[in-house]
Amino acid sequence: MPAATSSVSAADVRLAAVADAAPGSGSARGWEDQAQSDERSAAAPPALCASHLPAHLAAGDRRGGVVALRELVKRWACFPQQRPMMIVEAPRRHRWYDRFTSRRHDLVRISAVVHALCDRDGVAVPGWVYKHRSRRPIGVVASLDPASQWGRVALADAPTACAYHDVWFDQAMIENITVHGFRD
């Protein structure tokens, strides 16, 4: 009686063994390298923190400050191990007189975005976030008027943190990270 033949060749077995050892690297050392890389990125200071944002917003991007806020959202998504370090330090006004200028809403806008990100991803909301609230409804970008038709659409799709701060933006603001941010 002939021996049963297998449809799996020796080459297939070797390929499967290599793939099991370290996907994408071709060796068992790949897992160790990846683990060390993750540890280094978790220990490294974040490239952008909430405390850095007032200076970026004050520099002006000609788009209502949205680039700096979206860059925080993007880096929040790309570096989940650094999230607590990104928000541990409270942002401060860039200049003392900014509370009298168009920059007066920067801290409340930053707080609303950080609050929404923390709520969405289950990260503890830092205490400094609760200190900043707007006296009237404002948009996260200066061009968003909550009383306009576009503003009402944003209010309907806004994260719950928006109501606390009275700063409004739609859910896509913190979910879409395909925007262009800072040049590193």
Biotite code that builds the C-alpha atoms (Angstrom):
import biotite.structure as struc

atoms = struc.array([
    struc.Atom([0.000, 0.000, 0.000], chain_id="A", res_id=1, res_name="MET", atom_name="CA", element="C"),
    struc.Atom([1.515, 3.391, -0.928], chain_id="A", res_id=2, res_name="PRO", atom_name="CA", element="C"),
    struc.Atom([2.243, 5.887, 1.855], chain_id="A", res_id=3, res_name="ALA", atom_name="CA", element="C"),
    struc.Atom([-0.172, 8.790, 2.168], chain_id="A", res_id=4, res_name="ALA", atom_name="CA", element="C"),
    struc.Atom([1.199, 11.885, 0.564], chain_id="A", res_id=5, res_name="THR", atom_name="CA", element="C"),
    struc.Atom([0.900, 15.280, 2.160], chain_id="A", res_id=6, res_name="SER", atom_name="CA", element="C"),
    struc.Atom([0.038, 18.396, 0.236], chain_id="A", res_id=7, res_name="SER", atom_name="CA", element="C"),
    struc.Atom([2.399, 20.405, 2.483], chain_id="A", res_id=8, res_name="VAL", atom_name="CA", element="C"),
    struc.Atom([5.985, 20.477, 1.268], chain_id="A", res_id=9, res_name="SER", atom_name="CA", element="C"),
    struc.Atom([9.097, 20.864, 3.391], chain_id="A", res_id=10, res_name="ALA", atom_name="CA", element="C"),
    struc.Atom([9.529, 24.380, 2.005], chain_id="A", res_id=11, res_name="ALA", atom_name="CA", element="C"),
    struc.Atom([6.039, 25.324, 3.224], chain_id="A", res_id=12, res_name="ASP", atom_name="CA", element="C"),
    struc.Atom([6.915, 24.064, 6.715], chain_id="A", res_id=13, res_name="VAL", atom_name="CA", element="C"),
    struc.Atom([10.132, 26.134, 6.775], chain_id="A", res_id=14, res_name="ARG", atom_name="CA", element="C"),
    struc.Atom([8.250, 29.253, 5.622], chain_id="A", res_id=15, res_name="LEU", atom_name="CA", element="C"),
    struc.Atom([5.616, 28.766, 8.311], chain_id="A", res_id=16, res_name="ALA", atom_name="CA", element="C"),
    struc.Atom([8.324, 28.354, 10.981], chain_id="A", res_id=17, res_name="ALA", atom_name="CA", element="C"),
    struc.Atom([10.009, 31.582, 9.935], chain_id="A", res_id=18, res_name="VAL", atom_name="CA", element="C"),
    struc.Atom([6.689, 33.430, 9.867], chain_id="A", res_id=19, res_name="ALA", atom_name="CA", element="C"),
    struc.Atom([5.829, 32.144, 13.354], chain_id="A", res_id=20, res_name="ASP", atom_name="CA", element="C"),
    struc.Atom([9.232, 33.161, 14.733], chain_id="A", res_id=21, res_name="ALA", atom_name="CA", element="C"),
    struc.Atom([8.969, 36.801, 13.714], chain_id="A", res_id=22, res_name="ALA", atom_name="CA", element="C"),
    struc.Atom([6.449, 38.067, 11.223], chain_id="A", res_id=23, res_name="PRO", atom_name="CA", element="C"),
    struc.Atom([7.993, 40.522, 8.838], chain_id="A", res_id=24, res_name="GLY", atom_name="CA", element="C"),
    struc.Atom([11.558, 40.180, 10.064], chain_id="A", res_id=25, res_name="SER", atom_name="CA", element="C"),
    struc.Atom([12.621, 36.697, 9.001], chain_id="A", res_id=26, res_name="GLY", atom_name="CA", element="C"),
    struc.Atom([14.217, 35.871, 12.372], chain_id="A", res_id=27, res_name="SER", atom_name="CA", element="C"),
    struc.Atom([13.309, 35.285, 15.996], chain_id="A", res_id=28, res_name="ALA", atom_name="CA", element="C"),
    struc.Atom([15.327, 38.392, 16.904], chain_id="A", res_id=29, res_name="ARG", atom_name="CA", element="C"),
    struc.Atom([12.608, 40.580, 15.312], chain_id="A", res_id=30, res_name="GLY", atom_name="CA", element="C"),
    struc.Atom([10.263, 40.225, 18.310], chain_id="A", res_id=31, res_name="TRP", atom_name="CA", element="C"),
    struc.Atom([12.995, 41.348, 20.718], chain_id="A", res_id=32, res_name="GLU", atom_name="CA", element="C"),
    struc.Atom([13.869, 44.332, 18.519], chain_id="A", res_id=33, res_name="ASP", atom_name="CA", element="C"),
    struc.Atom([10.196, 45.340, 18.328], chain_id="A", res_id=34, res_name="GLN", atom_name="CA", element="C"),
    struc.Atom([9.786, 45.038, 22.123], chain_id="A", res_id=35, res_name="ALA", atom_name="CA", element="C"),
    struc.Atom([12.883, 47.177, 22.732], chain_id="A", res_id=36, res_name="GLN", atom_name="CA", element="C"),
    struc.Atom([11.639, 49.755, 20.224], chain_id="A", res_id=37, res_name="SER", atom_name="CA", element="C"),
    struc.Atom([8.256, 49.921, 22.005], chain_id="A", res_id=38, res_name="ASP", atom_name="CA", element="C"),
    struc.Atom([9.976, 50.363, 25.384], chain_id="A", res_id=39, res_name="GLU", atom_name="CA", element="C"),
    struc.Atom([12.165, 53.177, 24.032], chain_id="A", res_id=40, res_name="ARG", atom_name="CA", element="C"),
    struc.Atom([9.215, 55.010, 22.475], chain_id="A", res_id=41, res_name="SER", atom_name="CA", element="C"),
    struc.Atom([7.203, 54.682, 25.706], chain_id="A", res_id=42, res_name="ALA", atom_name="CA", element="C"),
    struc.Atom([10.099, 56.074, 27.758], chain_id="A", res_id=43, res_name="ALA", atom_name="CA", element="C"),
    struc.Atom([10.974, 58.872, 25.325], chain_id="A", res_id=44, res_name="ALA", atom_name="CA", element="C"),
    struc.Atom([9.321, 62.225, 25.914], chain_id="A", res_id=45, res_name="PRO", atom_name="CA", element="C"),
    struc.Atom([6.421, 62.849, 23.541], chain_id="A", res_id=46, res_name="PRO", atom_name="CA", element="C"),
    struc.Atom([7.127, 64.998, 20.531], chain_id="A", res_id=47, res_name="ALA", atom_name="CA", element="C"),
    struc.Atom([4.048, 67.121, 21.234], chain_id="A", res_id=48, res_name="LEU", atom_name="CA", element="C"),
    struc.Atom([2.296, 67.749, 24.536], chain_id="A", res_id=49, res_name="CYS", atom_name="CA", element="C"),
    struc.Atom([-0.857, 69.678, 25.337], chain_id="A", res_id=50, res_name="ALA", atom_name="CA", element="C"),
    struc.Atom([1.348, 72.168, 27.184], chain_id="A", res_id=51, res_name="SER", atom_name="CA", element="C"),
    struc.Atom([3.135, 72.984, 23.891], chain_id="A", res_id=52, res_name="HIS", atom_name="CA", element="C"),
    struc.Atom([-0.051, 73.861, 22.026], chain_id="A", res_id=53, res_name="LEU", atom_name="CA", element="C"),
    struc.Atom([-0.565, 77.507, 23.136], chain_id="A", res_id=54, res_name="PRO", atom_name="CA", element="C"),
    struc.Atom([2.723, 78.506, 21.495], chain_id="A", res_id=55, res_name="ALA", atom_name="CA", element="C"),
    struc.Atom([1.785, 76.701, 18.279], chain_id="A", res_id=56, res_name="HIS", atom_name="CA", element="C"),
    struc.Atom([-1.681, 78.249, 18.270], chain_id="A", res_id=57, res_name="LEU", atom_name="CA", element="C"),
    struc.Atom([-0.236, 81.724, 18.887], chain_id="A", res_id=58, res_name="ALA", atom_name="CA", element="C"),
    struc.Atom([2.158, 81.297, 15.957], chain_id="A", res_id=59, res_name="ALA", atom_name="CA", element="C"),
    struc.Atom([-0.898, 81.132, 13.692], chain_id="A", res_id=60, res_name="GLY", atom_name="CA", element="C"),
    struc.Atom([-1.400, 78.718, 10.838], chain_id="A", res_id=61, res_name="ASP", atom_name="CA", element="C"),
    struc.Atom([-3.933, 80.834, 8.917], chain_id="A", res_id=62, res_name="ARG", atom_name="CA", element="C"),
    struc.Atom([-6.492, 78.060, 9.461], chain_id="A", res_id=63, res_name="ARG", atom_name="CA", element="C"),
    struc.Atom([-7.884, 79.019, 12.852], chain_id="A", res_id=64, res_name="GLY", atom_name="CA", element="C"),
    struc.Atom([-5.394, 76.941, 14.850], chain_id="A", res_id=65, res_name="GLY", atom_name="CA", element="C"),
    struc.Atom([-6.748, 73.669, 13.572], chain_id="A", res_id=66, res_name="VAL", atom_name="CA", element="C"),
    struc.Atom([-3.347, 72.343, 12.474], chain_id="A", res_id=67, res_name="VAL", atom_name="CA", element="C"),
    struc.Atom([-1.919, 72.336, 16.010], chain_id="A", res_id=68, res_name="ALA", atom_name="CA", element="C"),
    struc.Atom([-5.015, 70.681, 17.467], chain_id="A", res_id=69, res_name="LEU", atom_name="CA", element="C"),
    struc.Atom([-5.153, 68.081, 14.707], chain_id="A", res_id=70, res_name="ARG", atom_name="CA", element="C"),
    struc.Atom([-1.462, 67.354, 15.173], chain_id="A", res_id=71, res_name="GLU", atom_name="CA", element="C"),
    struc.Atom([-2.170, 66.517, 18.815], chain_id="A", res_id=72, res_name="LEU", atom_name="CA", element="C"),
    struc.Atom([-4.992, 64.218, 17.685], chain_id="A", res_id=73, res_name="VAL", atom_name="CA", element="C"),
    struc.Atom([-2.715, 62.568, 15.140], chain_id="A", res_id=74, res_name="LYS", atom_name="CA", element="C"),
    struc.Atom([0.120, 61.975, 17.579], chain_id="A", res_id=75, res_name="ARG", atom_name="CA", element="C"),
    struc.Atom([-2.386, 60.767, 20.195], chain_id="A", res_id=76, res_name="TRP", atom_name="CA", element="C"),
    struc.Atom([-3.474, 58.080, 17.734], chain_id="A", res_id=77, res_name="ALA", atom_name="CA", element="C"),
    struc.Atom([0.040, 57.176, 16.587], chain_id="A", res_id=78, res_name="CYS", atom_name="CA", element="C"),
    struc.Atom([1.679, 56.940, 20.019], chain_id="A", res_id=79, res_name="PHE", atom_name="CA", element="C"),
    struc.Atom([-0.822, 55.383, 22.451], chain_id="A", res_id=80, res_name="PRO", atom_name="CA", element="C"),
    struc.Atom([1.914, 54.489, 24.937], chain_id="A", res_id=81, res_name="GLN", atom_name="CA", element="C"),
    struc.Atom([2.767, 58.207, 25.309], chain_id="A", res_id=82, res_name="GLN", atom_name="CA", element="C"),
    struc.Atom([-0.773, 59.466, 25.909], chain_id="A", res_id=83, res_name="ARG", atom_name="CA", element="C"),
    struc.Atom([-0.473, 60.036, 29.675], chain_id="A", res_id=84, res_name="PRO", atom_name="CA", element="C"),
    struc.Atom([2.776, 61.968, 29.169], chain_id="A", res_id=85, res_name="MET", atom_name="CA", element="C"),
    struc.Atom([1.169, 64.143, 26.472], chain_id="A", res_id=86, res_name="MET", atom_name="CA", element="C"),
    struc.Atom([-1.428, 65.519, 28.879], chain_id="A", res_id=87, res_name="ILE", atom_name="CA", element="C"),
    struc.Atom([0.236, 65.453, 32.298], chain_id="A", res_id=88, res_name="VAL", atom_name="CA", element="C"),
    struc.Atom([1.344, 69.101, 32.186], chain_id="A", res_id=89, res_name="GLU", atom_name="CA", element="C"),
    struc.Atom([-1.305, 71.797, 31.957], chain_id="A", res_id=90, res_name="ALA", atom_name="CA", element="C"),
    struc.Atom([-1.011, 74.286, 29.104], chain_id="A", res_id=91, res_name="PRO", atom_name="CA", element="C"),
    struc.Atom([-0.572, 77.946, 30.005], chain_id="A", res_id=92, res_name="ARG", atom_name="CA", element="C"),
    struc.Atom([-1.301, 81.072, 28.053], chain_id="A", res_id=93, res_name="ARG", atom_name="CA", element="C"),
    struc.Atom([1.461, 81.848, 25.592], chain_id="A", res_id=94, res_name="HIS", atom_name="CA", element="C"),
    struc.Atom([1.568, 85.496, 26.681], chain_id="A", res_id=95, res_name="ARG", atom_name="CA", element="C"),
    struc.Atom([-0.069, 87.049, 29.726], chain_id="A", res_id=96, res_name="TRP", atom_name="CA", element="C"),
    struc.Atom([-2.123, 89.444, 27.600], chain_id="A", res_id=97, res_name="TYR", atom_name="CA", element="C"),
    struc.Atom([-3.558, 86.647, 25.431], chain_id="A", res_id=98, res_name="ASP", atom_name="CA", element="C"),
    struc.Atom([-6.585, 86.567, 27.715], chain_id="A", res_id=99, res_name="ARG", atom_name="CA", element="C"),
    struc.Atom([-7.574, 89.904, 26.124], chain_id="A", res_id=100, res_name="PHE", atom_name="CA", element="C"),
    struc.Atom([-6.938, 88.936, 22.493], chain_id="A", res_id=101, res_name="THR", atom_name="CA", element="C"),
    struc.Atom([-8.344, 86.464, 20.006], chain_id="A", res_id=102, res_name="SER", atom_name="CA", element="C"),
    struc.Atom([-6.164, 83.849, 21.758], chain_id="A", res_id=103, res_name="ARG", atom_name="CA", element="C"),
    struc.Atom([-8.387, 83.970, 24.863], chain_id="A", res_id=104, res_name="ARG", atom_name="CA", element="C"),
    struc.Atom([-10.179, 80.729, 23.928], chain_id="A", res_id=105, res_name="HIS", atom_name="CA", element="C"),
    struc.Atom([-7.065, 78.636, 23.233], chain_id="A", res_id=106, res_name="ASP", atom_name="CA", element="C"),
    struc.Atom([-6.951, 76.895, 26.623], chain_id="A", res_id=107, res_name="LEU", atom_name="CA", element="C"),
    struc.Atom([-10.627, 75.946, 26.552], chain_id="A", res_id=108, res_name="VAL", atom_name="CA", element="C"),
    struc.Atom([-10.248, 74.596, 23.004], chain_id="A", res_id=109, res_name="ARG", atom_name="CA", element="C"),
    struc.Atom([-7.235, 72.495, 24.011], chain_id="A", res_id=110, res_name="ILE", atom_name="CA", element="C"),
    struc.Atom([-9.102, 71.247, 27.082], chain_id="A", res_id=111, res_name="SER", atom_name="CA", element="C"),
    struc.Atom([-12.139, 70.209, 25.053], chain_id="A", res_id=112, res_name="ALA", atom_name="CA", element="C"),
    struc.Atom([-10.052, 68.231, 22.552], chain_id="A", res_id=113, res_name="VAL", atom_name="CA", element="C"),
    struc.Atom([-8.014, 66.525, 25.302], chain_id="A", res_id=114, res_name="VAL", atom_name="CA", element="C"),
    struc.Atom([-11.205, 65.735, 27.241], chain_id="A", res_id=115, res_name="HIS", atom_name="CA", element="C"),
    struc.Atom([-12.844, 64.165, 24.173], chain_id="A", res_id=116, res_name="ALA", atom_name="CA", element="C"),
    struc.Atom([-9.731, 62.093, 23.384], chain_id="A", res_id=117, res_name="LEU", atom_name="CA", element="C"),
    struc.Atom([-9.479, 60.842, 26.972], chain_id="A", res_id=118, res_name="CYS", atom_name="CA", element="C"),
    struc.Atom([-13.172, 59.927, 27.103], chain_id="A", res_id=119, res_name="ASP", atom_name="CA", element="C"),
    struc.Atom([-12.998, 58.105, 23.789], chain_id="A", res_id=120, res_name="ARG", atom_name="CA", element="C"),
    struc.Atom([-9.876, 56.075, 24.628], chain_id="A", res_id=121, res_name="ASP", atom_name="CA", element="C"),
    struc.Atom([-10.418, 55.440, 28.336], chain_id="A", res_id=122, res_name="GLY", atom_name="CA", element="C"),
    struc.Atom([-7.501, 57.566, 29.529], chain_id="A", res_id=123, res_name="VAL", atom_name="CA", element="C"),
    struc.Atom([-7.900, 59.354, 32.856], chain_id="A", res_id=124, res_name="ALA", atom_name="CA", element="C"),
    struc.Atom([-8.838, 62.982, 32.281], chain_id="A", res_id=125, res_name="VAL", atom_name="CA", element="C"),
    struc.Atom([-6.294, 65.290, 33.972], chain_id="A", res_id=126, res_name="PRO", atom_name="CA", element="C"),
    struc.Atom([-7.610, 67.774, 36.509], chain_id="A", res_id=127, res_name="GLY", atom_name="CA", element="C"),
    struc.Atom([-6.490, 70.838, 34.553], chain_id="A", res_id=128, res_name="TRP", atom_name="CA", element="C"),
    struc.Atom([-8.997, 70.003, 31.803], chain_id="A", res_id=129, res_name="VAL", atom_name="CA", element="C"),
    struc.Atom([-11.976, 70.723, 34.086], chain_id="A", res_id=130, res_name="TYR", atom_name="CA", element="C"),
    struc.Atom([-10.739, 74.259, 34.863], chain_id="A", res_id=131, res_name="LYS", atom_name="CA", element="C"),
    struc.Atom([-11.417, 75.586, 31.373], chain_id="A", res_id=132, res_name="HIS", atom_name="CA", element="C"),
    struc.Atom([-14.941, 76.303, 30.158], chain_id="A", res_id=133, res_name="ARG", atom_name="CA", element="C"),
    struc.Atom([-16.331, 78.800, 27.700], chain_id="A", res_id=134, res_name="SER", atom_name="CA", element="C"),
    struc.Atom([-19.024, 81.282, 28.743], chain_id="A", res_id=135, res_name="ARG", atom_name="CA", element="C"),
    struc.Atom([-20.716, 81.000, 25.361], chain_id="A", res_id=136, res_name="ARG", atom_name="CA", element="C"),
    struc.Atom([-20.762, 78.323, 22.666], chain_id="A", res_id=137, res_name="PRO", atom_name="CA", element="C"),
    struc.Atom([-17.695, 78.484, 20.409], chain_id="A", res_id=138, res_name="ILE", atom_name="CA", element="C"),
    struc.Atom([-16.258, 76.239, 17.755], chain_id="A", res_id=139, res_name="GLY", atom_name="CA", element="C"),
    struc.Atom([-12.922, 74.522, 18.080], chain_id="A", res_id=140, res_name="VAL", atom_name="CA", element="C"),
    struc.Atom([-11.899, 76.587, 15.080], chain_id="A", res_id=141, res_name="VAL", atom_name="CA", element="C"),
    struc.Atom([-12.738, 80.271, 14.992], chain_id="A", res_id=142, res_name="ALA", atom_name="CA", element="C"),
    struc.Atom([-14.739, 79.915, 11.773], chain_id="A", res_id=143, res_name="SER", atom_name="CA", element="C"),
    struc.Atom([-17.247, 77.483, 13.317], chain_id="A", res_id=144, res_name="LEU", atom_name="CA", element="C"),
    struc.Atom([-20.330, 79.341, 14.467], chain_id="A", res_id=145, res_name="ASP", atom_name="CA", element="C"),
    struc.Atom([-22.523, 76.991, 16.558], chain_id="A", res_id=146, res_name="PRO", atom_name="CA", element="C"),
    struc.Atom([-25.603, 79.008, 15.524], chain_id="A", res_id=147, res_name="ALA", atom_name="CA", element="C"),
    struc.Atom([-24.998, 78.408, 11.804], chain_id="A", res_id=148, res_name="SER", atom_name="CA", element="C"),
    struc.Atom([-26.292, 75.430, 9.839], chain_id="A", res_id=149, res_name="GLN", atom_name="CA", element="C"),
    struc.Atom([-22.822, 73.825, 9.776], chain_id="A", res_id=150, res_name="TRP", atom_name="CA", element="C"),
    struc.Atom([-22.493, 74.540, 13.501], chain_id="A", res_id=151, res_name="GLY", atom_name="CA", element="C"),
    struc.Atom([-25.768, 72.752, 14.250], chain_id="A", res_id=152, res_name="ARG", atom_name="CA", element="C"),
    struc.Atom([-24.545, 69.712, 12.303], chain_id="A", res_id=153, res_name="VAL", atom_name="CA", element="C"),
    struc.Atom([-21.327, 69.734, 14.352], chain_id="A", res_id=154, res_name="ALA", atom_name="CA", element="C"),
    struc.Atom([-23.322, 70.006, 17.585], chain_id="A", res_id=155, res_name="LEU", atom_name="CA", element="C"),
    struc.Atom([-25.416, 66.986, 16.608], chain_id="A", res_id=156, res_name="ALA", atom_name="CA", element="C"),
    struc.Atom([-22.315, 64.817, 16.062], chain_id="A", res_id=157, res_name="ASP", atom_name="CA", element="C"),
    struc.Atom([-20.194, 66.253, 18.880], chain_id="A", res_id=158, res_name="ALA", atom_name="CA", element="C"),
    struc.Atom([-18.498, 64.195, 21.615], chain_id="A", res_id=159, res_name="PRO", atom_name="CA", element="C"),
    struc.Atom([-20.055, 64.569, 25.063], chain_id="A", res_id=160, res_name="THR", atom_name="CA", element="C"),
    struc.Atom([-17.020, 66.493, 26.344], chain_id="A", res_id=161, res_name="ALA", atom_name="CA", element="C"),
    struc.Atom([-18.010, 69.395, 24.072], chain_id="A", res_id=162, res_name="CYS", atom_name="CA", element="C"),
    struc.Atom([-21.070, 70.174, 26.192], chain_id="A", res_id=163, res_name="ALA", atom_name="CA", element="C"),
    struc.Atom([-18.990, 70.491, 29.376], chain_id="A", res_id=164, res_name="TYR", atom_name="CA", element="C"),
    struc.Atom([-16.590, 73.003, 27.818], chain_id="A", res_id=165, res_name="HIS", atom_name="CA", element="C"),
    struc.Atom([-19.143, 74.577, 25.434], chain_id="A", res_id=166, res_name="ASP", atom_name="CA", element="C"),
    struc.Atom([-16.567, 74.147, 22.654], chain_id="A", res_id=167, res_name="VAL", atom_name="CA", element="C"),
    struc.Atom([-18.006, 72.379, 19.665], chain_id="A", res_id=168, res_name="TRP", atom_name="CA", element="C"),
    struc.Atom([-16.577, 70.123, 16.974], chain_id="A", res_id=169, res_name="PHE", atom_name="CA", element="C"),
    struc.Atom([-17.771, 66.988, 15.266], chain_id="A", res_id=170, res_name="ASP", atom_name="CA", element="C"),
    struc.Atom([-16.571, 63.475, 16.072], chain_id="A", res_id=171, res_name="GLN", atom_name="CA", element="C"),
    struc.Atom([-14.504, 63.366, 12.863], chain_id="A", res_id=172, res_name="ALA", atom_name="CA", element="C"),
    struc.Atom([-12.199, 66.024, 14.344], chain_id="A", res_id=173, res_name="MET", atom_name="CA", element="C"),
    struc.Atom([-10.765, 63.458, 16.753], chain_id="A", res_id=174, res_name="ILE", atom_name="CA", element="C"),
    struc.Atom([-11.100, 60.416, 14.513], chain_id="A", res_id=175, res_name="GLU", atom_name="CA", element="C"),
    struc.Atom([-9.648, 61.540, 11.187], chain_id="A", res_id=176, res_name="ASN", atom_name="CA", element="C"),
    struc.Atom([-5.856, 61.544, 11.477], chain_id="A", res_id=177, res_name="ILE", atom_name="CA", element="C"),
    struc.Atom([-5.102, 61.701, 7.761], chain_id="A", res_id=178, res_name="THR", atom_name="CA", element="C"),
    struc.Atom([-4.631, 65.458, 7.796], chain_id="A", res_id=179, res_name="VAL", atom_name="CA", element="C"),
    struc.Atom([-1.313, 67.141, 7.304], chain_id="A", res_id=180, res_name="HIS", atom_name="CA", element="C"),
    struc.Atom([0.228, 68.419, 10.484], chain_id="A", res_id=181, res_name="GLY", atom_name="CA", element="C"),
    struc.Atom([3.556, 69.902, 11.470], chain_id="A", res_id=182, res_name="PHE", atom_name="CA", element="C"),
    struc.Atom([6.660, 69.302, 9.454], chain_id="A", res_id=183, res_name="ARG", atom_name="CA", element="C"),
    struc.Atom([9.131, 67.425, 11.642], chain_id="A", res_id=184, res_name="ASP", atom_name="CA", element="C"),
])
